[in-house]
Amino acid sequence: MRWAAFALALAASPAVAEITSARYTDPTTRYAHGVLGDAIEHETLEVTLSTGQTARVHWSDTVVFEDTEPRVVDVTGDGAPEVVVVEAHQDLGARLSVYHLADGTLTRLAETPFIGRTNRWLAPIGAADLDGDGAIEIAYIDRPHLAKTLRVWRFADGGLTEVATLAGLTNHRIGERDIAGGIRDCGQGPEMIVADAVWEQVVSVRMNGDGLSARPITPHQGRQSFSAAMACGE
């Protein structure tokens, strides 16, 4: 009888809330970088939970969300999604941050350092287990208009550690509203799809161990070239 009562109590317990979607709200013009085509960024990250409730993170000064959209992805590997965003500091430029739900509160779990100078940005590629070791890596292009460097960070032990870099690549041009490419898997493991530094070729980048190898896969002829590549057409 005691076991039966305990089982009933477990069955009646409410489900643990998880993040199901995310968006940016509260537009602001106080960080006038304009890299995404206008001077409007956002002060608030809002997530919707599986319970129907919402949770928010709000920056009233100093920092904004300078991004195309938040990305809902399981970074920790525990089966519950986190949210990957780009934040920009008025003096220090952009960083990549990961937010999660902790006791019903939306909290920053991990982050990369700010680039270090105002009006310097990064453009995410995506998140996946890029090298098959069981840990999730997050990739982005550091300063896609200037440094044009792919950086890969691994989430482990509660934080992000940079594990690989490769120069001469990009995924965004000033004024574009979207970020080109992403991560695809055409049956042989994940590949990062980006452009070469001068936008002549669409490029596939693979991670092997802690090294990166790139190969051109098709001439760049606009976003349709990236769409075909992401659909494994190239």
Helices and strands as residue ranges (DSSP letters): H 2-12, E 19-28, E 41-49, E 54-58, E 63-65, E 71-73, E 82-89, E 93-102, E 105-111, E 122-128, E 137-142, E 149-156, E 159-167, E 169-170, E 182-185, E 190-196, E 201-208, E 211-219, H 223-230
